[in-house]
Amino acid sequence: MKLPRRLVSVVLLISGLSSAFAVEPAPIPLWSGGAPGEPKALPPEADMTKPTEALIAGRRIIRLGNVSTPTITIYRPDPAKDTGATVVVCPGGGYYILALDLEGTEVCEWLNSIGVTGVLLKYRVPGRAGQERHAAALQDAQRAVGLMRYRAKDLGLDPKRIGILGFSAGAHLSATLGVNFATRTYPAVDEADVVSCRPDFTLLIYPGGLTDPKQSNALRPEVAPGKDTTPPTFIVMTEVDRVENALEYYKGLKAVGVPAELHLYPTGAHGYGLRRTADDVTTWPDRAADWLKTGGWLTRSPK
């Protein structure tokens, strides 16, 4: 008897053997009873990309808007190269939309190529009225990392090597979680909300919104690094982008003794994902892989 696709996905999630099957991973709802505080009547999800939108490396991108049902999608590497490490991926989009393929699915596929399980987080956008623009997204990020750590043993993953990677606003979200992990910003749903949601390491690719231009580019309070708490961090930026976000955050990390690596490039705009172009900044995945290897996050612990 042929099992329904959704049931197959659930079985694969529990067993952690999804990479052994030629099945496209299916999204898994983050919240069994719906996301906290969400109204019932919301516009449907939609790709907001217009025919006139600029191409990235000659290809269009998905700009997903009106996300009210957050999910995670787990991409597993080939078992022969699986390191046991996990990275939750947060696409950018200014907390208005999500660049779902450019900064999401394509990134998970790259992570798989270096033996890492990629977890695509489809968090809520746009920011909710009456809240900080990142408030709902932070709940989703806390839930996602906690859920992956809670399920790590069942999935054959190392609960001490779960990182987060974000682009632009997704980098802001990743940095925010690196500070705001001690207390959940929502009522606990189940046992997954009891385990730590602190990322073990963080990668920030062309981060946005880390500094406040009205306050001489001081770091915003929600991302201000903490001594002995904020995870080791890898940062990529170009000098023609809003480089103060990278520079000030790096300085903040070093001021409190957090290990950090910063890569600045002379050319390249914003929003290139990991699609290769003539700009050297698009080689950042090679630098990131080196950093992950050097940090020991690609080395499977002996059983």
Sequence and secondary structure as in RCSB ss.txt:
>XXXX:A:sequence
MKLPRRLVSVVLLISGLSSAFAVEPAPIPLWSGGAPGEPKALPPEADMTKPTEALIAGRRIIRLGNVSTPTITIY
RPDPAKDTGATVVVCPGGGYYILALDLEGTEVCEWLNSIGVTGVLLKYRVPGRAGQERHAAALQDAQRAVGLMRY
RAKDLGLDPKRIGILGFSAGAHLSATLGVNFATRTYPAVDEADVVSCRPDFTLLIYPGGLTDPKQSNALRPEVAP
GKDTTPPTFIVMTEVDRVENALEYYKGLKAVGVPAELHLYPTGAHGYGLRRTADDVTTWPDRAADWLKTGGWLTR
SPK
>XXXX:A:secstr
    HHHHHHHHHHHT GGGS      EES TT  TT  S     EE   TTS  BTTB   EEE B S EEEEE
   TTT  S EEEEE  STTTEEETIIIIIHHHHHHHHTT EEEEEE  BS  TTS TTHHHHHHHHHHHHHHHH
HHHHHT  TT EEEEEETHHHHHHHHHTTS SS SS   SGGGTS    S EEEES  SSEEGGGTTEE GGG  
 TTTS  EEEEEETTS THHHHHHHHHHHHTT  EEEEEESS  S  TT   SSGGGGHHHHHHHHHHHTTTTS 
   
